[in-house]
Amino acid sequence: MGNSGFLSVVTRTVLIALSTIFNPPVVVVSWSMIRQSTDISQLLSLYFLYLLT
């Protein structure tokens, strides 16, 4: 009975996740920096710069 509601919730969650992951290029840059195990403080400063702009 609740399959259609569950599917709509999953679809909405996937769309929100995709838009969050792929829209801001800063997320891609941050992810690549995390993959290269860059210093956490540098990553945080970049994140705060992104929040301020």
C-alpha positions in Angstrom: 0.0 0.0 0.0 2.7 2.5 1.0 5.0 1.7 -2.0 4.2 4.8 -4.0 4.7 7.1 -1.0 8.0 5.4 -0.2 9.1 5.7 -3.9 8.3 9.4 -4.0 10.3 10.0 -0.8 13.2 8.1 -2.2 13.0 10.0 -5.5 12.9 13.4 -3.7 15.8 12.4 -1.4 17.9 11.3 -4.4 17.1 14.5 -6.3 18.0 16.7 -3.3 21.2 14.7 -2.8 22.1 15.0 -6.5 21.5 18.8 -6.6 23.5 19.2 -3.3 26.4 17.2 -4.6 26.6 18.4 -8.2 25.4 22.1 -8.1 28.2 23.9 -6.2 31.7 23.4 -7.6 33.0 24.1 -4.1 31.7 20.7 -3.0 33.7 19.0 -5.8 36.8 20.9 -4.9 36.3 20.0 -1.2 35.8 16.4 -2.0 38.9 16.2 -4.1 40.8 17.9 -1.3 39.5 15.3 1.2 40.5 12.6 -1.2 44.0 14.0 -1.2 43.9 14.2 2.6 44.6 17.9 2.7 44.8 19.7 6.1 41.4 19.9 7.8 42.0 23.6 8.8 42.6 24.5 5.2 39.4 22.7 4.2 37.4 24.5 6.9 38.8 27.9 5.9 37.7 27.3 2.3 34.3 26.2 3.6 33.9 29.4 5.6 35.0 31.5 2.6 32.3 29.7 0.6 29.7 30.5 3.3 30.7 34.2 3.4 30.4 34.8 -0.4 
